Amino acid sequence: MQKDAVIGEQWAPWGSYNNLEVEISNKYILIGTLTGDPESMDGRQSTCHKYEDLNDGESPPWTLDQPHTDLKEHILCCMNQSLLKVEDDISKAMQSIWLDQSHGWKGGSYTDAEEFCTNLGGKKLCPYSAYCPHGAGKAPMGGHSVDFNLQGEQWAPVFGKSNEWVLVGTKYENLATTCFMHDVLEGRPPEWGLTNENTAIKKYIQCCQFDHV
């Protein structure tokens, strides 16, 4: 994942799939380092090697009685492959891209958002389907650099009528609120959507390239 190895010996479980169904097994991969050196195993890089490859084909000895939780402090969860295909198809069709302050988006008004996307080679604000391909109460489109679940309340401008915003984060720490439109969740469009106020809850935006939605 283009990150440095975790400090010390750390193993993470990994899964294999058969017809999109995960096969449960006792498989682990090294995401840390052995002896503090990622290239310590006979000149090979030990990080990202499977447990069996580094232990003569033996499976991990971890059991319920001896879990060794101190060696397994990290885990990576991935989207179901069928759902991932839905996102991939939409992303390719609309050339959607997540943007934030590092790209120049300052959390302005709905009009500012439209102009921001237009200035990116004539792009438009993304429609709801590009933000939330799985519907209300589900996770938004992937590809962003942060975990929206940890960002709290975050709204993004949506293509359509003026001042339409969708919740890409969460409100009241409730994951079920994600991907609801503001007028549905709050009963009306947001006043801050027409101003430069409340920039802290308008950090992210998606711009798309399309002719029809």
Backbone as a printed PyTorch tensor [residue, N CA C, xyz], in Angstrom:
tensor([[[  0.8350,  -1.2160,   0.0000],
         [  0.0000,   0.0000,   0.0000],
         [  0.8610,   1.2540,   0.0000]],

        [[  2.0760,   1.1580,  -0.5150],
         [  2.9860,   2.2930,  -0.6310],
         [  3.2690,   2.9370,   0.7250]],

        [[  3.3480,   2.1080,   1.7490],
         [  3.6840,   2.5750,   3.0850],
         [  4.9450,   1.8740,   3.5440]],

        [[  5.6470,   2.5080,   4.4970],
         [  6.8160,   1.8580,   5.0740],
         [  6.3720,   0.6600,   5.8960]],

        [[  7.2590,  -0.2980,   6.0450],
         [  6.9550,  -1.4680,   6.8550],
         [  6.6740,  -1.0530,   8.2960]],

        [[  5.7630,  -1.7670,   8.9430],
         [  5.4920,  -1.5280,  10.3530],
         [  6.7350,  -1.8700,  11.1500]],

        [[  7.0250,  -1.1110,  12.1810],
         [  8.2140,  -1.3440,  12.9900],
         [  8.0680,  -2.6410,  13.7780]],

        [[  9.0570,  -3.5020,  13.6790],
         [  9.0420,  -4.7530,  14.4170],
         [  8.2870,  -5.8560,  13.6910]],

        [[  8.2030,  -7.0100,  14.3330],
         [  7.5250,  -8.1580,  13.7380],
         [  6.0200,  -8.0160,  13.8780]],

        [[  5.3520,  -7.8700,  12.7550],
         [  3.9000,  -7.7360,  12.7300],
         [  3.3340,  -8.5210,  11.5520]],

        [[  2.3220,  -9.3440,  11.8510],
         [  1.6900, -10.1730,  10.8290],
         [  0.2360,  -9.7640,  10.6490]],

        [[ -0.2590,  -9.8410,   9.4280],
         [ -1.6550,  -9.5080,   9.1400],
         [ -2.2920, -10.6570,   8.3740]],

        [[ -3.5580, -10.9560,   8.6660],
         [ -4.2470, -12.0430,   7.9590],
         [ -4.5800, -11.6440,   6.5270]],

        [[ -4.5120, -12.6150,   5.6220],
         [ -4.9090, -12.3320,   4.2490],
         [ -5.8230, -13.4610,   3.7610]],

        [[ -6.6880, -13.1300,   2.8150],
         [ -7.6570, -14.1080,   2.3370],
         [ -7.5410, -14.3360,   0.8490]],

        [[ -7.9530, -15.4940,   0.4160],
         [ -8.0520, -15.7990,  -1.0130],
         [ -9.5210, -15.9910,  -1.3410]],

        [[ -9.8520, -15.8640,  -2.6160],
         [-11.2550, -15.8700,  -3.0120],
         [-11.5260, -16.9330,  -4.0630]],

        [[-12.7000, -17.5300,  -3.9770],
         [-13.1720, -18.4930,  -4.9610],
         [-14.5880, -18.1100,  -5.3470]],

        [[-14.7640, -17.6730,  -6.6070],
         [-16.0720, -17.1860,  -7.0640],
         [-16.5910, -16.0630,  -6.1580]],

        [[-15.7060, -15.1440,  -5.8440],
         [-15.9970, -13.9510,  -5.0480],
         [-16.2630, -14.2460,  -3.5810]],

        [[-16.1880, -15.5340,  -3.1680],
         [-16.3950, -15.8810,  -1.7700],
         [-15.0410, -16.1020,  -1.1060]],

        [[-14.8550, -15.4990,   0.0680],
         [-13.5820, -15.6230,   0.7510],
         [-13.4260, -17.0290,   1.3110]],

        [[-12.2240, -17.5790,   1.1880],
         [-11.9120, -18.8800,   1.7480],
         [-11.2250, -18.6730,   3.0900]],

        [[-11.8360, -19.1620,   4.1390],
         [-11.3060, -18.9710,   5.4820],
         [-10.1040, -19.8760,   5.6920]],

        [[ -9.0150, -19.3140,   6.1570],
         [ -7.8140, -20.1100,   6.4050],
         [ -6.9090, -19.3420,   7.3610]],

        [[ -5.9040, -20.0320,   7.8250],
         [ -4.9690, -19.4450,   8.7900],
         [ -3.7480, -18.9110,   8.0430]],

        [[ -3.9800, -17.8690,   7.2250],
         [ -2.9090, -17.3270,   6.3930],
         [ -2.5060, -15.9410,   6.8850]],

        [[ -1.2020, -15.7150,   6.9930],
         [ -0.6970, -14.4190,   7.4520],
         [  0.4710, -13.9720,   6.5940]],

        [[  0.6220, -12.6510,   6.5140],
         [  1.7180, -12.0690,   5.7410],
         [  2.4470, -11.0570,   6.6120]],

        [[  3.7550, -10.9570,   6.4350],
         [  4.5640, -10.0610,   7.2600],
         [  4.4470,  -8.6320,   6.7560]],

        [[  3.8720,  -7.7410,   7.5810],
         [  3.7970,  -6.3290,   7.2140],
         [  4.8140,  -5.5050,   8.0060]],

        [[  5.5210,  -6.1820,   8.9170],
         [  6.5920,  -5.5220,   9.6640],
         [  7.9330,  -6.0110,   9.1490]],

        [[  8.9020,  -6.1320,  10.0520],
         [ 10.2280,  -6.5930,   9.6650],
         [ 10.7300,  -7.6090,  10.6800]],

        [[ 11.5540,  -8.5010,  10.2230],
         [ 12.2440,  -9.4330,  11.1100],
         [ 13.6360,  -8.8830,  11.3930]],

        [[ 14.0460,  -8.8930,  12.6410],
         [ 15.3440,  -8.3490,  13.0960],
         [ 15.5040,  -6.8810,  12.7200]],

        [[ 14.3740,  -6.1880,  12.5000],
         [ 14.4370,  -4.7540,  12.2320],
         [ 14.9040,  -4.3740,  10.8550]],

        [[ 15.1280,  -5.3540,   9.9850],
         [ 15.6510,  -5.0610,   8.6410],
         [ 14.7420,  -5.6950,   7.6030]],

        [[ 14.0880,  -4.8840,   6.7510],
         [ 13.1710,  -5.4480,   5.7490],
         [ 13.8590,  -6.3380,   4.7250]],

        [[ 15.2090,  -6.3270,   4.6750],
         [ 15.9270,  -7.1610,   3.7090],
         [ 16.8580,  -8.1380,   4.4210]],

        [[ 16.4050,  -8.6290,   5.5860],
         [ 17.2800,  -9.4410,   6.4170],
         [ 17.2780, -10.9240,   6.0620]],

        [[ 16.3360, -11.4000,   5.2720],
         [ 16.2170, -12.8300,   4.9980],
         [ 17.0340, -13.2270,   3.7650]],

        [[ 18.2790, -13.5690,   3.9840],
         [ 19.1550, -14.0420,   2.9070],
         [ 19.1880, -13.0920,   1.7220]],

        [[ 19.1690, -11.8010,   2.0090],
         [ 19.2220, -10.8220,   0.9430],
         [ 17.8800, -10.5350,   0.3180]],

        [[ 16.8210, -11.3030,   0.7020],
         [ 15.4950, -11.0550,   0.1820],
         [ 14.7580, -10.0880,   1.1010]],

        [[ 13.7550,  -9.4490,   0.5950],
         [ 12.9520,  -8.5630,   1.4220],
         [ 11.9650,  -9.4000,   2.2220]],

        [[ 12.1080,  -9.3780,   3.5330],
         [ 11.2270, -10.1990,   4.3640],
         [  9.8200,  -9.6170,   4.4310]],

        [[  9.7030,  -8.2980,   4.4370],
         [  8.3930,  -7.6680,   4.4750],
         [  7.5680,  -8.0860,   3.2590]],

        [[  6.2830,  -8.3730,   3.4980],
         [  5.3390,  -8.8150,   2.4740],
         [  5.5420, -10.2640,   2.0470]],

        [[  6.3110, -11.0340,   2.8210],
         [  6.3890, -12.4690,   2.5880],
         [  5.3330, -13.1790,   3.4330]],

        [[  4.8300, -14.2830,   2.9150],
         [  3.8790, -15.0910,   3.6530],
         [  4.5930, -15.8310,   4.7810]],

        [[  3.8430, -16.1190,   5.8280],
         [  4.4250, -16.8140,   6.9770],
         [  5.0600, -18.1320,   6.5380]],

        [[  4.3480, -18.8830,   5.6820],
         [  4.8430, -20.1830,   5.2570],
         [  6.1670, -20.0690,   4.4990]],

        [[  6.3050, -18.9870,   3.7030],
         [  7.5280, -18.8100,   2.9150],
         [  8.7490, -18.5660,   3.7920]],

        [[  8.5240, -18.0030,   4.9500],
         [  9.6410, -17.6860,   5.8420],
         [  9.8420, -18.7250,   6.9360]],

        [[  8.9850, -19.7550,   6.9410],
         [  9.0490, -20.7630,   8.0030],
         [  8.9330, -22.1820,   7.4520]],

        [[  9.6280, -22.4260,   6.3550],
         [  9.7400, -23.7780,   5.7840],
         [  8.3880, -24.4320,   5.5470]],

        [[  7.4210, -23.6460,   5.1060],
         [  6.1200, -24.1940,   4.7580],
         [  5.1790, -24.4210,   5.9190]],

        [[  5.6280, -24.1330,   7.1230],
         [  4.7890, -24.3310,   8.3020],
         [  3.7370, -23.2320,   8.4150]],

        [[  2.5410, -23.5910,   8.9140],
         [  1.4890, -22.6080,   9.1550],
         [  1.7280, -21.9120,  10.4800]],

        [[  1.1640, -20.7310,  10.6870],
         [  1.3430, -20.0290,  11.9640],
         [  0.8450, -20.8630,  13.1290]],

        [[  1.5360, -20.8320,  14.2530],
         [  1.1450, -21.6460,  15.4130],
         [  0.0850, -20.9900,  16.2730]],

        [[ -0.4340, -19.8340,  15.8430],
         [ -1.3530, -19.0810,  16.6770],
         [ -2.6850, -19.8010,  16.8140]],

        [[ -3.1330, -19.9610,  18.0370],
         [ -4.3990, -20.6070,  18.3410],
         [ -5.1620, -19.7530,  19.3380]],

        [[ -6.3720, -20.1810,  19.6930],
         [ -7.1440, -19.4610,  20.6970],
         [ -6.4230, -19.4540,  22.0390]],

        [[ -5.6520, -20.5260,  22.3030],
         [ -4.9250, -20.6090,  23.5700],
         [ -3.6590, -19.7740,  23.5470]],

        [[ -3.0580, -19.6380,  22.3660],
         [ -1.8350, -18.8590,  22.2210],
         [ -1.9900, -17.9050,  21.0310]],

        [[ -2.8030, -16.8500,  21.2040],
         [ -3.1270, -15.9830,  20.0620],
         [ -2.0030, -15.0590,  19.6240]],

        [[ -1.0600, -14.7580,  20.5400],
         [  0.0300, -13.8210,  20.2130],
         [ -0.5160, -12.5390,  19.5840]],

        [[ -1.4710, -11.9160,  20.2590],
         [ -2.1000, -10.7050,  19.7280],
         [ -1.1090,  -9.5670,  19.5230]],

        [[  0.0030,  -9.5880,  20.2580],
         [  1.0040,  -8.5300,  20.1110],
         [  1.6870,  -8.5690,  18.7530]],

        [[  1.5780,  -9.6940,  18.0430],
         [  2.1840,  -9.8160,  16.7100],
         [  1.1870,  -9.5490,  15.5900]],

        [[ -0.0930,  -9.2810,  15.9760],
         [ -1.1490,  -9.1430,  14.9560],
         [ -2.0060,  -7.9230,  15.2720]],

        [[ -1.3850,  -6.7530,  15.2940],
         [ -2.0780,  -5.5270,  15.6980],
         [ -2.6960,  -4.7660,  14.5340]],

        [[ -2.5330,  -5.2660,  13.3120],
         [ -3.0200,  -4.5460,  12.1310],
         [ -3.8090,  -5.4760,  11.2330]],

        [[ -4.7760,  -4.8890,  10.5240],
         [ -5.5770,  -5.6530,   9.5710],
         [ -6.0090,  -4.7280,   8.4320]],

        [[ -6.1420,  -5.2630,   7.2460],
         [ -6.5920,  -4.4970,   6.0790],
         [ -7.8660,  -5.1410,   5.5550]],

        [[ -8.9410,  -4.3540,   5.4990],
         [-10.2270,  -4.8610,   5.0140],
         [-10.4920,  -4.3240,   3.6080]],

        [[-11.0040,  -5.1510,   2.7480],
         [-11.2400,  -4.7690,   1.3550],
         [-12.7030,  -4.9520,   0.9770]],

        [[-13.0990,  -4.2390,  -0.0510],
         [-14.4700,  -4.3100,  -0.5390],
         [-14.7140,  -5.6060,  -1.3010]],

        [[-15.9460,  -6.1090,  -1.1900],
         [-16.3680,  -7.2400,  -1.9860],
         [-16.0950,  -6.9490,  -3.4630]],

        [[-15.5670,  -7.9240,  -4.1800],
         [-15.1310,  -7.6850,  -5.5620],
         [-16.2780,  -7.2900,  -6.4850]],

        [[-17.4710,  -7.7980,  -6.2300],
         [-18.6020,  -7.4270,  -7.0820],
         [-18.9670,  -5.9600,  -6.8820]],

        [[-18.8680,  -5.4620,  -5.6280],
         [-19.1350,  -4.0530,  -5.3670],
         [-18.0300,  -3.1860,  -5.9520]],

        [[-16.8110,  -3.6920,  -5.8820],
         [-15.6860,  -2.9520,  -6.4380],
         [-15.8460,  -2.7590,  -7.9370]],

        [[-16.4040,  -3.7490,  -8.6240],
         [-16.6160,  -3.6360, -10.0710],
         [-17.6050,  -2.5230, -10.3810]],

        [[-18.6460,  -2.3890,  -9.5500],
         [-19.6220,  -1.3140,  -9.7420],
         [-18.9170,   0.0390,  -9.6860]],

        [[-18.0710,   0.2230,  -8.6650],
         [-17.3510,   1.4850,  -8.5200],
         [-16.3940,   1.7020,  -9.6910]],

        [[-15.7220,   0.6420, -10.0990],
         [-14.7580,   0.7620, -11.1920],
         [-15.4470,   1.1650, -12.4880]],

        [[-16.6180,   0.5960, -12.7550],
         [-17.3610,   0.9330, -13.9700],
         [-17.7940,   2.3970, -13.9640]],

        [[-18.2870,   2.8720, -12.8110],
         [-18.7190,   4.2690, -12.7140],
         [-17.5380,   5.2120, -12.8360]],

        [[-16.4510,   4.8620, -12.1670],
         [-15.2610,   5.7080, -12.2150],
         [-14.7290,   5.8540, -13.6380]],

        [[-14.7270,   4.7610, -14.3830],
         [-14.2460,   4.8100, -15.7660],
         [-15.2050,   5.5910, -16.6540]],

        [[-16.5050,   5.4130, -16.4500],
         [-17.4960,   6.0670, -17.2950],
         [-17.5220,   7.5690, -17.0820]],

        [[-17.3130,   8.0070, -15.8360],
         [-17.4140,   9.4350, -15.5150],
         [-16.0740,  10.0850, -15.2070]],

        [[-15.0090,   9.2860, -15.2320],
         [-13.6760,   9.8180, -14.9360],
         [-13.6930,  10.6050, -13.6240]],

        [[-14.3210,  10.0250, -12.6180],
         [-14.4660,  10.7150, -11.3340],
         [-13.1390,  10.7680, -10.5860]],

        [[-12.9600,  11.8400,  -9.8320],
         [-11.7410,  12.0060,  -9.0580],
         [-12.0570,  12.7630,  -7.7720]],

        [[-11.5570,  12.2450,  -6.6530],
         [-11.7130,  12.9300,  -5.3740],
         [-10.6570,  14.0130,  -5.2340]],

        [[-11.0660,  15.1650,  -4.7260],
         [-10.1570,  16.2950,  -4.5580],
         [-10.3930,  16.9200,  -3.1890]],

        [[ -9.3550,  17.6060,  -2.6900],
         [ -9.4650,  18.2500,  -1.3820],
         [ -8.5960,  19.4980,  -1.3610]],

        [[ -8.2620,  19.9600,  -0.1570],
         [ -7.4980,  21.1970,  -0.0270],
         [ -6.1450,  21.1240,  -0.7210]],

        [[ -5.5450,  19.9380,  -0.7210],
         [ -4.2350,  19.7930,  -1.3560],
         [ -4.3070,  20.0150,  -2.8680]],

        [[ -5.5200,  19.9400,  -3.4200],
         [ -5.7100,  20.1700,  -4.8590],
         [ -6.2970,  21.5570,  -5.1460]],

        [[ -6.5110,  22.3320,  -4.0880],
         [ -7.0120,  23.6850,  -4.2790],
         [ -8.4550,  23.9110,  -3.8750]],

        [[ -9.1680,  22.8440,  -3.4970],
         [-10.5530,  23.0060,  -3.0630],
         [-10.5720,  23.5310,  -1.6270]],

        [[-11.2450,  24.6720,  -1.4120],
         [-11.2000,  25.3430,  -0.1190],
         [-12.5010,  25.2270,   0.6710]],

        [[-13.3960,  24.3610,   0.2220],
         [-14.6360,  24.1790,   0.9650],
         [-15.5810,  25.3530,   0.8370]],

        [[-15.6820,  25.9040,  -0.3440],
         [-16.5220,  27.0720,  -0.5700],
         [-17.9780,  26.7350,  -0.8020]],

        [[-18.6660,  27.6300,  -1.5040],
         [-20.0960,  27.4690,  -1.7600],
         [-20.3430,  26.4780,  -2.8940]],

        [[-21.6170,  26.1850,  -3.1400],
         [-21.9860,  25.2980,  -4.2340],
         [-21.5200,  25.8790,  -5.5730]],

        [[-21.6830,  27.1930,  -5.7410],
         [-21.2290,  27.8510,  -6.9710],
         [-19.7150,  27.7540,  -7.1090]],

        [[-19.0030,  27.9170,  -5.9880],
         [-17.5480,  27.7640,  -6.0100],
         [-17.1750,  26.3570,  -6.4620]],

        [[-17.9450,  25.3700,  -6.0080],
         [-17.6690,  23.9800,  -6.3630],
         [-17.8550,  23.7520,  -7.8610]],

        [[-18.9090,  24.3140,  -8.4200],
         [-19.1410,  24.1820,  -9.8580],
         [-17.9920,  24.7990, -10.6420]],

        [[-17.5580,  25.9830, -10.2410],
         [-16.4630,  26.6560, -10.9260],
         [-15.1510,  25.8870, -10.7630]],

        [[-14.9550,  25.3080,  -9.5940],
         [-13.7390,  24.5440,  -9.3290],
         [-13.6220,  23.3780, -10.3120]],

        [[-14.7040,  22.6470, -10.4960],
         [-14.6750,  21.5130, -11.4240],
         [-14.5490,  21.9830, -12.8770]],

        [[-15.2370,  23.0600, -13.2200],
         [-15.1560,  23.5940, -14.5790],
         [-13.7200,  23.9610, -14.9390]],

        [[-12.9900,  24.4920, -13.9670],
         [-11.6020,  24.8980, -14.1990],
         [-10.6480,  23.7210, -14.3280]],

        [[-11.1490,  22.5190, -14.0920],
         [-10.3210,  21.3160, -14.2560],
         [-10.6140,  20.6890, -15.6260]],

        [[-10.3850,  21.4520, -16.6480],
         [-10.5810,  20.9390, -18.0010],
         [-12.0310,  20.7270, -18.3770]],

        [[-12.9320,  21.5530, -17.8160],
         [-14.3300,  21.4650, -18.1890],
         [-15.1020,  20.3510, -17.5020]],

        [[-14.6080,  19.8710, -16.3730],
         [-15.3320,  18.8430, -15.6290],
         [-16.5670,  19.4400, -14.9450]],

        [[-17.4170,  18.5770, -14.4180],
         [-18.6150,  18.9810, -13.6960],
         [-18.6030,  18.3430, -12.3170]],

        [[-19.4480,  18.8610, -11.4380],
         [-19.6540,  18.1650, -10.1830],
         [-20.1680,  16.7570, -10.4830]],

        [[-19.7570,  15.7950,  -9.6970],
         [-20.2140,  14.4340,  -9.9160],
         [-21.6620,  14.2690,  -9.4490]],

        [[-22.4250,  13.4230, -10.1260],
         [-23.7920,  13.1370,  -9.6910],
         [-23.7810,  12.2090,  -8.4750]],

        [[-24.9560,  12.0310,  -7.9040],
         [-25.0750,  11.1990,  -6.7040],
         [-24.5420,   9.7890,  -6.9360]],

        [[-24.7910,   9.2320,  -8.1120],
         [-24.3680,   7.8540,  -8.3950],
         [-22.8640,   7.6740,  -8.3380]],

        [[-22.1100,   8.7530,  -8.6240],
         [-20.6590,   8.6750,  -8.5560],
         [-20.1580,   8.8250,  -7.1230]],

        [[-20.8980,   9.5910,  -6.3150],
         [-20.5300,   9.7150,  -4.9040],
         [-20.9190,   8.4570,  -4.1230]],

        [[-22.1190,   7.9590,  -4.3890],
         [-22.6980,   6.8750,  -3.5810],
         [-23.2900,   5.7920,  -4.4780]],

        [[-22.4560,   5.0160,  -5.1430],
         [-22.9620,   4.0050,  -6.0770],
         [-23.7470,   2.8780,  -5.4100]],

        [[-23.6100,   2.7410,  -4.0920],
         [-24.2900,   1.6520,  -3.3890],
         [-25.5340,   2.1340,  -2.6360]],

        [[-25.8300,   3.4370,  -2.7410],
         [-27.0490,   3.9610,  -2.1520],
         [-26.9020,   4.5270,  -0.7570]],

        [[-28.0020,   5.0480,  -0.2360],
         [-28.0170,   5.6790,   1.0870],
         [-27.7160,   4.6670,   2.1820]],

        [[-26.9600,   5.1080,   3.1700],
         [-26.6070,   4.2450,   4.2860],
         [-25.4240,   3.3470,   4.0150]],

        [[-24.8450,   3.4480,   2.8140],
         [-23.6790,   2.6460,   2.4520],
         [-22.4530,   3.5470,   2.2930]],

        [[-21.2910,   2.9270,   2.2060],
         [-20.0540,   3.6840,   2.0700],
         [-20.0020,   4.4010,   0.7180]],

        [[-19.4000,   5.5950,   0.6720],
         [-19.2770,   6.3200,  -0.5940],
         [-18.2130,   5.7060,  -1.4920]],

        [[-18.1300,   6.2340,  -2.6890],
         [-17.1330,   5.8040,  -3.6630],
         [-15.7320,   5.8440,  -3.0490]],

        [[-14.9300,   4.8330,  -3.3460],
         [-13.5550,   4.7950,  -2.8560],
         [-12.6550,   5.7150,  -3.6570]],

        [[-11.3770,   5.6400,  -3.3540],
         [-10.4050,   6.4400,  -4.0760],
         [ -9.9660,   7.6920,  -3.3610]],

        [[-10.5520,   7.9800,  -2.1790],
         [-10.1460,   9.1610,  -1.4160],
         [ -8.9710,   8.8120,  -0.5180]],

        [[ -8.2370,   9.8130,  -0.0970],
         [ -6.9980,   9.5810,   0.6400],
         [ -7.1960,   9.4330,   2.1380]],

        [[ -8.4060,   9.6400,   2.6290],
         [ -8.6640,   9.5510,   4.0640],
         [ -9.8390,   8.6140,   4.3130]],

        [[ -9.9610,   8.1770,   5.5630],
         [-11.0980,   7.3550,   5.9730],
         [-12.2110,   8.2850,   6.4190]],

        [[-13.2660,   8.3910,   5.6190],
         [-14.3590,   9.3010,   5.9460],
         [-15.0410,   8.9330,   7.2650]],

        [[-14.9800,   7.6670,   7.6550],
         [-15.5840,   7.2720,   8.9280],
         [-14.9320,   7.9820,  10.1020]],

        [[-13.6700,   8.3740,   9.9230],
         [-12.9390,   9.0580,  10.9840],
         [-13.0450,  10.5760,  10.8690]],

        [[-13.6580,  11.0560,   9.8010],
         [-13.7400,  12.4920,   9.5520],
         [-14.9890,  13.1210,  10.1640]],

        [[-15.9520,  12.2890,  10.5770],
         [-17.1800,  12.8390,  11.1340],
         [-18.0580,  13.4210,  10.0460]],

        [[-18.6760,  14.5560,  10.3340],
         [-19.6130,  15.1740,   9.3960],
         [-18.8700,  15.8280,   8.2330]],

        [[-19.0630,  15.3030,   7.0450],
         [-18.4450,  15.8350,   5.8350],
         [-19.4560,  15.7780,   4.6970]],

        [[-19.6990,  16.9580,   4.1040],
         [-20.6630,  17.0740,   3.0090],
         [-19.9430,  17.4170,   1.7140]],

        [[-20.4420,  16.8830,   0.6030],
         [-19.8510,  17.1610,  -0.7010],
         [-20.9420,  17.6240,  -1.6720]],

        [[-20.6360,  18.5730,  -2.5550],
         [-21.6210,  19.1020,  -3.5060],
         [-21.9180,  18.1100,  -4.6190]],

        [[-23.1980,  18.0250,  -5.0020],
         [-23.6590,  17.0370,  -5.9760],
         [-24.2410,  17.7240,  -7.2110]],

        [[-23.9480,  17.1890,  -8.3820],
         [-24.5200,  17.7050,  -9.6290],
         [-26.0410,  17.5840,  -9.5920]],

        [[-26.7200,  18.6180, -10.0530],
         [-28.1810,  18.6050, -10.0810],
         [-28.7130,  19.9970,  -9.8390]],

        [[-29.7230,  20.0850,  -8.9970],
         [-30.2430,  21.3890,  -8.6240],
         [-29.2240,  22.1230,  -7.7730]],

        [[-29.2750,  23.4410,  -7.7750],
         [-28.3330,  24.2390,  -7.0000],
         [-28.4260,  23.9150,  -5.5120]],

        [[-27.2750,  23.8440,  -4.8800],
         [-27.1690,  23.6760,  -3.4260],
         [-27.5920,  22.2850,  -2.9530]],

        [[-27.2340,  21.2610,  -3.7320],
         [-27.4580,  19.8840,  -3.2960],
         [-26.1570,  19.3050,  -2.7460]],

        [[-26.2260,  18.7150,  -1.5560],
         [-25.0460,  18.1790,  -0.8690],
         [-25.3570,  16.7870,  -0.3390]],

        [[-24.3450,  15.9200,  -0.3770],
         [-24.4960,  14.5620,   0.1330],
         [-23.5060,  14.3480,   1.2780]],

        [[-23.9250,  13.6020,   2.2710],
         [-23.0760,  13.3100,   3.4220],
         [-22.1560,  12.1420,   3.0740]],

        [[-20.8610,  12.4360,   2.9130],
         [-19.8990,  11.3740,   2.6150],
         [-19.2260,  10.8820,   3.8840]],

        [[-19.3710,  11.6410,   4.9700],
         [-18.8890,  11.2000,   6.2730],
         [-20.0380,  10.6240,   7.0750]],

        [[-20.0630,  10.9150,   8.3590],
         [-21.1550,  10.4330,   9.2110],
         [-21.6410,  11.5610,  10.1090]],

        [[-22.8890,  11.4750,  10.5080],
         [-23.4380,  12.4270,  11.4700],
         [-23.9370,  11.6530,  12.6800]],

        [[-23.7590,  12.2630,  13.8360],
         [-24.1300,  11.6250,  15.1100],
         [-23.3610,  10.3170,  15.3140]],

        [[-22.1890,  10.1890,  14.6550],
         [-21.3710,   8.9740,  14.7270],
         [-22.1600,   7.7450,  14.2810]],

        [[-23.0720,   7.9510,  13.3540],
         [-23.9600,   6.8870,  12.8750],
         [-23.6470,   6.5910,  11.4170]],

        [[-23.1100,   5.4030,  11.1330],
         [-22.7430,   5.0400,   9.7680],
         [-23.9530,   4.9790,   8.8430]],

        [[-25.1290,   4.7910,   9.4130],
         [-26.3430,   4.6990,   8.5940],
         [-26.7120,   6.0290,   7.9600]],

        [[-26.1170,   7.1370,   8.4020],
         [-26.4310,   8.4500,   7.8290],
         [-25.6340,   8.7320,   6.5580]],

        [[-24.5770,   7.9630,   6.3330],
         [-23.7110,   8.1910,   5.1780],
         [-24.4880,   8.0510,   3.8670]],

        [[-24.1670,   8.9140,   2.9280],
         [-24.7460,   8.9050,   1.5770],
         [-26.2090,   9.3450,   1.5360]],

        [[-26.6630,  10.0400,   2.5780],
         [-27.9720,  10.6830,   2.5240],
         [-27.7940,  12.1240,   2.0560]],

        [[-28.7370,  12.6040,   1.2400],
         [-28.7300,  13.9840,   0.8170],
         [-29.1230,  14.8780,   1.9880]],

        [[-28.6250,  16.1170,   1.9780],
         [-28.8850,  17.0250,   3.0820],
         [-30.3710,  17.3050,   3.2450]],

        [[-31.0860,  17.5120,   2.1360],
         [-32.5060,  17.8360,   2.2540],
         [-33.3290,  16.6570,   2.7620]],

        [[-32.8250,  15.4440,   2.5910],
         [-33.5030,  14.2680,   3.1210],
         [-33.1990,  14.1070,   4.6110]],

        [[-31.9280,  14.2810,   4.9570],
         [-31.5190,  14.0710,   6.3490],
         [-31.9460,  15.2220,   7.2550]],

        [[-31.9090,  16.4460,   6.7220],
         [-32.1960,  17.6250,   7.5420],
         [-33.5050,  18.3210,   7.1600]],

        [[-34.1210,  17.9010,   6.0580],
         [-35.3960,  18.4770,   5.6720],
         [-35.3220,  19.7170,   4.8100]],

        [[-34.1070,  20.1640,   4.4990],
         [-33.9500,  21.3790,   3.6820],
         [-32.4950,  21.4660,   3.2070]],

        [[-32.2360,  22.2310,   2.1600],
         [-30.8530,  22.4570,   1.7290],
         [-30.1080,  23.2690,   2.7880]],

        [[-28.8000,  23.1540,   2.8500],
         [-28.0370,  23.8750,   3.8770],
         [-27.8180,  25.3480,   3.5300]],

        [[-27.9790,  26.2170,   4.5080],
         [-27.6970,  27.6390,   4.2770],
         [-26.2220,  27.8520,   3.9730]],

        [[-25.3610,  27.0620,   4.6450],
         [-23.9190,  27.2330,   4.4210],
         [-23.5060,  26.7740,   3.0200]],

        [[-24.4150,  26.0590,   2.3330],
         [-24.0780,  25.5980,   0.9930],
         [-23.9770,  26.7090,  -0.0280]],

        [[-24.5330,  27.8690,   0.2990],
         [-24.4870,  29.0150,  -0.6040],
         [-23.4640,  30.0590,  -0.1790]],

        [[-22.6700,  29.7190,   0.8400],
         [-21.6770,  30.6620,   1.3570],
         [-20.3220,  29.9690,   1.5180]],

        [[-19.3530,  30.7300,   1.9940],
         [-18.0270,  30.1810,   2.2860],
         [-17.8930,  29.8040,   3.7540]],

        [[-19.0000,  29.6850,   4.4520],
         [-18.9790,  29.3050,   5.8580],
         [-18.8900,  27.7880,   6.0090]],

        [[-18.5380,  27.3660,   7.2210],
         [-18.4820,  25.9340,   7.5640],
         [-17.5730,  25.1320,   6.6290]],

        [[-16.4310,  25.7010,   6.3220],
         [-15.4960,  24.9970,   5.4300],
         [-14.9920,  23.6870,   6.0330]],

        [[-15.0220,  23.5750,   7.3600],
         [-14.5070,  22.3750,   8.0260],
         [-15.3360,  21.1340,   7.7170]],

        [[-16.5870,  21.3250,   7.2690],
         [-17.4240,  20.1610,   6.9500],
         [-17.6400,  20.0400,   5.4410]],

        [[-16.8190,  20.7480,   4.6620],
         [-16.9160,  20.6860,   3.1980],
         [-15.5200,  20.5040,   2.6010]],

        [[-14.7660,  19.5610,   3.1470],
         [-13.3640,  19.4070,   2.7670],
         [-13.1460,  18.6450,   1.4630]],

        [[-14.1500,  17.8880,   1.0150],
         [-13.9280,  16.9700,  -0.1050],
         [-14.9530,  17.1790,  -1.2150]],

        [[-14.5050,  16.9080,  -2.4250],
         [-15.3400,  17.1330,  -3.5970],
         [-14.9520,  16.1240,  -4.6700]],

        [[-15.9230,  15.7540,  -5.4990],
         [-15.6440,  14.9040,  -6.6600],
         [-16.0130,  15.6500,  -7.9330]],

        [[-15.1190,  15.6150,  -8.9020],
         [-15.3830,  16.1890, -10.2130],
         [-15.4050,  15.0580, -11.2400]],

        [[-16.3290,  15.1850, -12.2140],
         [-16.5280,  14.1430, -13.2130],
         [-16.5130,  14.7150, -14.6240]],

        [[-16.4210,  13.8220, -15.5820],
         [-16.5130,  14.1860, -17.0010],
         [-17.6150,  13.3540, -17.6270]],

        [[-18.7260,  13.9780, -18.0180],
         [-19.8280,  13.2370, -18.5990],
         [-20.6990,  14.1680, -19.4340]],

        [[-21.5270,  13.5790, -20.2960],
         [-22.4780,  14.3360, -21.1040],
         [-23.8900,  14.2130, -20.5600]],

        [[-24.2370,  12.9900, -20.1090],
         [-25.5860,  12.7580, -19.5800],
         [-25.4740,  11.9560, -18.3000]],

        [[-26.4650,  12.0800, -17.4140],
         [-26.5140,  11.2840, -16.1990],
         [-27.8790,  10.6090, -16.1060]]])
